Amino acid sequence: MKADVLLGLQWGDEGKGKIVDVLSPNYDIIARFQGGPNAGHTLIFNNQKFVLHLIPSGIFRKNTINVIGDGVVLDPVIFAEEIEQIEKTGINLSENLLLAEKTNLILPTHRILDAANENELGNAKIGSTGKGIGPTYTDKIGRNALRIGDIVSEDFKNKYNDLKTRHLKRLKTYNFDFDISEYEKKWFKGIEKLKRFKIINSSYFFNKALIEGKKILAEGAQGTLLDINSGTYPFVTSSTVTSAGVCTGLGIAPSKIGEVYGIFKAYITRVGSGPFPTELFDGNGEKLQKIGHEYGATTGRKRRCGWLDLTALKYTVQINGVTALIMTKADILSEFDTFKVSEYYKSGTCKIDYFPYEINENIKPVYKTFKGWKTNINNCKTKEDFPKEFNDFIKYIEKQTGVPIKIISTGADRAETIIL
């Protein structure tokens, strides 16, 4: 057996949580392989809405095991709050949620360092969610981190205080006021809740599961254009978002990767700072934001909206080795008489058909205009139910990327999903 992967192909917010929830009955194990509580995966079913930040999106499926992998960074406070929210529904998480021992812990001082860094940058700030993600990954690379495997150590409190002291020394260099006392109390209560769960050696667990024929789906957070290596640096996240991150995040070899599902919106959005070639500043952008309810699930911030960027999409398909595409938010385009897709960029008179090292004001998108379908597609059940204009749009994306679209989301609810 091989592990399948589902990840975002844009700047995040593509609808990964919903699709993982839809696919999870086909899998024995769902595993988060990177990122932290800066993720916000929204699931809607039975007239209920859930936003998951750390726990994999297969958690509401009774027979599915969910794993938080080595590549994730975890805040015990947010984790404890998430547990409480889910257990109110009657789910016993102790039975189907496992924690990898090498998962890094976000300390209260990591959050303060994150906020202090952003404050120091002023107008040049990255657009961090302020959850302490970047400073935690910095400690991981700097070999100073605390990990879930440390919480059962008799020396854990000393390890915590040593790292906290390092952070406090660093914070003295900032002109930034803070008080972590209350959050620190919640943090240690969260540590006690972590001890309820089975802690595993990720690599042994996943490789054994594959040998036994178990079906695994690796769930990504954020999107490929936010990848630390391949994204719009420095306006990126701190982890490897691409399919390559599955290997380091779960402890499996590249040869063990199976299908790679790449998910994208029929338009594109971004939260926070950074380049965005197809961003709209007109009524169309406002319309996409309003109809698409484009607000960050984690931060509540307005998402910047623009037309689909085909150059960026082909780039992210390529570096992830995407074998199947998933389109979301096509129902939002039902409200438009016409809409556009950027086919390539121009800089002066030069055509640019690749994703450039630097995207500046000289990079201009060149658009192809499509006729809208002006029909509600929420109730469609098969491809044959789709209006001709929508089917033409699907064929166009497939031809341009060279990858088939296998799943289409026609609404927010899990039931509003068509598998082609």
C-alpha positions in Angstrom: 0.0 0.0 0.0 0.9 3.6 -0.4 -0.2 6.8 1.4 -2.3 9.2 -0.5 -2.0 13.0 0.0 -4.4 15.9 0.0 -3.0 19.4 -0.1 -3.7 22.9 -1.1 -2.5 24.4 -4.4 -3.0 28.1 -3.7 -2.4 30.3 -0.6 -4.5 28.1 1.6 -8.3 28.3 2.4 -9.1 26.0 -0.6 -11.5 23.8 1.4 -9.2 21.0 2.5 -11.1 20.2 5.7 -14.4 19.5 3.9 -12.8 17.3 1.3 -10.9 15.2 3.9 -14.1 14.8 5.8 -15.8 13.6 2.6 -13.0 11.2 1.7 -12.2 9.8 5.2 -14.7 6.9 5.0 -12.4 5.5 2.3 -9.4 5.5 4.6 -8.3 3.8 7.8 -6.0 6.6 8.9 -6.0 10.4 8.4 -2.8 12.2 9.4 -1.8 15.9 9.6 1.8 16.1 8.4 2.7 19.8 8.9 1.6 23.2 10.1 0.0 24.2 13.4 -3.0 26.0 14.8 -2.6 28.7 12.0 -4.7 26.2 10.0 -8.5 26.5 10.0 -10.2 23.5 8.4 -14.0 24.1 8.3 -16.4 21.2 8.2 -20.2 21.6 7.9 -22.7 18.7 8.2 -26.0 18.1 9.9 -26.5 21.9 10.2 -23.4 22.1 12.4 -20.1 23.9 11.7 -16.7 22.9 13.1 -13.4 24.6 12.6 -10.4 22.3 13.3 -7.0 23.9 13.8 -4.9 20.8 14.9 -7.0 17.7 14.9 -7.2 15.9 11.5 -10.5 16.3 9.6 -11.4 12.7 9.7 -12.2 12.9 13.4 -16.0 12.8 12.9 -15.8 9.4 11.2 -16.3 6.7 13.7 -14.0 4.0 12.2 -11.1 6.3 11.2 -7.9 6.7 13.2 -6.5 10.3 13.2 -2.9 11.1 13.8 -1.1 14.4 14.5 2.3 13.8 12.8 5.9 14.8 13.6 5.9 17.7 11.2 3.1 19.5 13.1 3.6 22.1 15.9 1.1 21.9 18.6 -0.2 24.5 21.2 -1.6 22.5 24.2 -4.1 25.3 25.0 -5.7 25.3 21.5 -5.5 21.5 21.4 -7.4 21.3 24.7 -10.1 23.7 23.5 -10.5 21.7 20.3 -10.9 18.5 22.3 -13.6 20.1 24.5 -15.5 21.3 21.4 -15.5 17.9 19.7 -16.2 15.8 22.8 -19.4 17.8 23.3 -20.7 15.9 20.3 -20.3 12.6 22.1 -17.1 11.5 20.4 -14.5 9.8 22.6 -11.2 11.1 21.1 -9.1 8.9 23.2 -10.1 6.0 21.0 -9.3 7.5 17.6 -6.7 10.2 18.0 -2.9 9.5 18.3 0.0 11.9 18.8 3.4 11.5 17.3 6.2 11.8 19.9 8.4 14.1 17.7 5.6 16.8 17.3 7.0 20.1 18.6 5.2 22.1 21.3 4.3 25.8 21.0 5.2 27.5 24.3 3.4 30.7 25.6 6.6 32.6 24.9 6.6 31.4 21.3 3.4 33.3 20.8 4.9 36.5 22.4 8.0 36.2 20.1 5.7 35.9 17.1 3.8 39.1 18.1 7.0 41.0 19.0 8.5 40.1 15.6 5.5 41.3 13.7 5.4 44.5 15.7 9.0 45.1 15.0 8.5 44.7 11.2 5.8 47.4 11.1 4.6 47.9 7.5 6.9 45.1 6.3 5.2 42.5 8.5 4.6 39.0 7.1 1.0 38.7 8.1 1.5 36.0 10.8 -1.5 34.6 12.5 0.3 35.2 15.8 0.0 31.6 17.0 3.7 31.2 17.6 4.2 28.9 14.6 7.4 30.6 13.1 9.3 30.9 16.4 8.5 27.2 17.2 9.9 26.0 13.9 12.9 28.3 14.5 13.6 26.4 17.7 13.1 23.1 15.9 15.8 24.0 13.3 17.9 25.5 16.1 17.7 22.2 18.1 16.2 23.8 21.1 12.6 22.6 20.8 10.3 20.8 23.3 8.4 17.8 21.8 5.5 15.8 22.9 7.8 12.9 23.8 9.3 15.2 26.5 6.1 15.6 28.4 6.5 12.2 30.2 10.1 13.0 31.2 10.8 13.7 34.9 12.9 16.6 33.7 10.1 18.2 31.6 9.5 21.2 33.8 13.3 22.0 33.8 13.4 21.7 30.0 10.4 24.0 29.8 12.0 26.7 32.1 15.3 26.5 30.2 13.6 27.2 26.9 11.4 29.9 28.4 14.5 31.6 29.8 16.1 31.7 26.4 12.9 33.3 25.0 12.7 35.9 27.7 16.3 37.0 27.1 15.5 37.4 23.4 12.3 39.4 24.2 14.4 41.9 26.2 15.7 43.1 22.9 12.2 44.2 21.8 10.2 47.1 23.1 7.1 44.9 23.7 4.9 44.5 26.8 3.5 41.1 27.6 2.2 38.9 30.4 2.0 35.1 29.9 1.0 34.1 33.4 -2.7 33.3 32.6 -1.9 31.6 29.3 0.9 29.6 31.0 -1.6 28.2 33.5 -3.8 27.1 30.7 -0.8 25.7 28.9 0.2 23.3 31.7 -3.5 22.2 32.0 -3.3 21.4 28.3 -0.1 19.4 28.8 -2.1 17.2 31.3 -4.8 16.7 28.6 -2.1 15.6 26.1 -1.2 12.8 28.5 -4.6 11.2 27.9 -3.7 10.2 24.4 -1.5 7.4 23.0 1.9 8.8 22.0 3.4 6.9 19.0 6.6 6.6 17.0 5.3 8.0 13.8 7.6 6.3 11.3 7.1 2.8 12.8 3.4 3.3 13.1 2.8 4.4 9.5 5.2 2.0 7.8 3.7 -0.9 9.8 0.2 0.3 8.8 1.2 0.3 5.1 2.6 -3.2 5.3 -0.7 -4.3 6.9 -2.6 -2.9 3.9 -4.1 0.1 5.8 -5.3 3.0 3.7 -3.7 6.3 4.8 -4.6 9.9 3.7 -2.1 12.6 4.6 -3.8 16.0 5.2 -1.9 19.2 4.5 -2.5 22.6 6.0 -2.1 26.1 4.4 -1.3 26.0 0.6 1.7 25.3 -1.7 2.2 29.0 -2.5 2.9 29.5 1.3 5.5 26.7 1.4 8.8 27.8 3.1 10.8 26.7 0.0 8.5 27.0 -2.9 6.1 29.8 -1.9 6.1 33.6 -2.3 9.0 34.1 0.1 9.3 35.7 2.6 5.5 35.9 2.8 5.2 32.2 3.6 4.5 29.8 6.4 7.4 28.0 8.3 6.8 24.4 7.2 7.0 22.3 4.0 3.5 22.3 2.7 4.2 20.3 -0.5 3.9 16.5 -0.9 7.6 16.3 0.0 6.6 17.3 3.5 4.7 14.1 3.9 7.9 12.1 4.0 9.5 14.2 6.8 6.2 14.9 8.6 5.1 11.3 8.9 8.4 9.4 8.5 7.7 7.5 5.3 9.8 7.2 2.1 9.0 9.0 -1.2 8.4 5.6 -2.7 5.4 5.2 -0.3 3.5 8.2 -1.7 0.5 7.2 -3.8 -2.2 9.5 -5.2 -1.6 13.3 -4.7 -4.9 15.2 -4.6 -4.4 18.9 -5.3 -7.3 21.2 -4.2 -7.9 24.6 -5.6 -10.6 27.3 -5.7 -12.2 28.3 -9.0 -10.9 31.7 -8.2 -8.1 32.5 -5.7 -7.7 34.2 -2.3 -5.0 35.2 0.1 -4.9 36.2 3.8 -2.2 38.6 5.0 0.7 40.3 3.2 2.5 39.2 0.0 2.3 39.4 -3.8 -0.9 38.5 -5.5 -0.8 39.1 -9.3 -4.6 38.6 -10.0 -5.9 40.4 -7.0 -9.1 42.4 -7.7 -9.7 45.8 -6.2 -13.0 46.4 -7.9 -16.6 45.3 -7.5 -15.8 41.8 -8.7 -13.3 41.3 -5.8 -15.9 42.6 -3.3 -18.5 40.3 -4.8 -16.3 37.2 -4.5 -15.5 38.1 -0.9 -19.1 38.7 0.0 -20.7 35.7 -1.8 -17.8 33.4 -1.0 -17.8 34.4 2.7 -14.1 34.9 2.4 -12.9 35.5 5.9 -10.1 33.6 7.6 -11.4 30.6 9.7 -8.6 31.1 12.2 -8.1 34.9 12.2 -11.4 36.3 10.9 -9.5 38.5 8.6 -10.9 39.4 5.2 -9.4 37.4 2.4 -8.0 39.2 -0.6 -9.8 37.9 -3.7 -8.8 37.5 -7.4 -9.3 35.6 -10.5 -7.8 32.1 -10.9 -4.1 32.2 -11.7 -3.3 29.4 -14.1 0.5 30.0 -14.1 0.6 29.6 -10.3 -1.7 26.5 -10.5 0.4 24.7 -13.1 3.5 25.5 -11.0 2.0 24.0 -7.8 0.7 20.9 -9.8 4.2 20.3 -11.1 6.1 20.5 -7.8 3.6 18.4 -5.9 3.3 15.7 -8.6 -0.5 16.1 -8.5 -2.3 13.1 -9.9 -5.9 14.4 -9.4 -7.5 17.8 -9.0 -10.3 18.9 -6.7 -12.2 22.1 -7.5 -14.0 24.1 -4.8 -16.1 27.3 -4.8 -17.3 26.9 -8.4 -20.8 27.6 -7.1 -19.6 31.2 -6.3 -18.9 31.9 -10.0 -22.5 31.0 -10.7 -23.3 34.6 -9.7 -21.1 36.1 -12.5 -22.2 36.9 -16.1 -18.5 36.5 -17.1 -15.3 35.7 -15.2 -11.6 35.5 -16.0 -8.6 33.3 -15.7 -5.0 34.5 -15.9 -3.3 32.3 -18.5 0.2 33.8 -18.2 2.0 37.0 -17.1 3.7 39.9 -19.0 6.5 42.1 -17.9 6.7 44.9 -20.4 6.6 43.1 -23.7 8.0 39.9 -22.4 5.6 36.9 -21.9 6.2 35.0 -18.7 4.7 31.5 -18.6 6.4 30.3 -15.4 6.1 31.3 -11.8 8.9 33.9 -11.3 11.4 34.2 -8.4 10.1 37.6 -7.6 6.6 38.9 -8.2 6.6 42.7 -8.4 4.4 45.5 -9.8 5.9 44.9 -13.3 4.3 41.4 -13.5 0.9 41.8 -15.1 -1.6 38.9 -15.6 -3.0 38.3 -19.1 -6.6 37.1 -18.9 -9.0 34.8 -20.9 -12.7 35.7 -20.3 -15.3 32.9 -19.8 -19.0 33.1 -20.0 -20.7 32.4 -16.7 -23.3 29.7 -16.3 -25.8 31.8 -14.2 -27.3 28.6 -12.8 -27.3 27.2 -9.3 -25.1 24.1 -9.3 -25.6 23.2 -5.6 -28.2 20.6 -6.5 -26.2 18.9 -9.3 -25.5 15.3 -8.7 -23.4 14.3 -11.8 -21.3 15.9 -14.4 -24.2 15.6 -16.8 -26.2 17.9 -14.6 -23.7 20.7 -15.0 -24.5 23.6 -17.4 -22.4 23.5 -20.6 -20.4 26.6 -19.7 -19.3 24.9 -16.5 -18.3 21.7 -18.2 -16.3 23.7 -20.8 -14.5 25.4 -17.9 -13.7 22.0 -16.3 -12.3 20.7 -19.6 -10.2 23.9 -20.0 -8.5 23.5 -16.6 -7.9 19.8 -17.3 -6.3 20.5 -20.7 -4.1 23.3 -19.3 -2.8 21.4 -16.3 -2.7 17.9 -17.8 -4.5 16.5 -14.7 -8.1 15.3 -14.4 -10.5 17.0 -12.0 -11.9 14.1 -9.9 -13.9 15.9 -7.3 -16.0 19.1 -7.4 -17.4 20.9 -4.4 -20.7 22.7 -5.2 -21.4 24.1 -1.7 -20.2 24.2 1.9 -21.9 21.1 3.2 -20.3 17.7 3.0 -23.3 16.5 1.0 -22.6 19.1 -1.7 -19.7 17.2 -3.3 -19.6 15.4 -6.6 -17.0 12.7 -7.2 -16.5 12.4 -11.0 
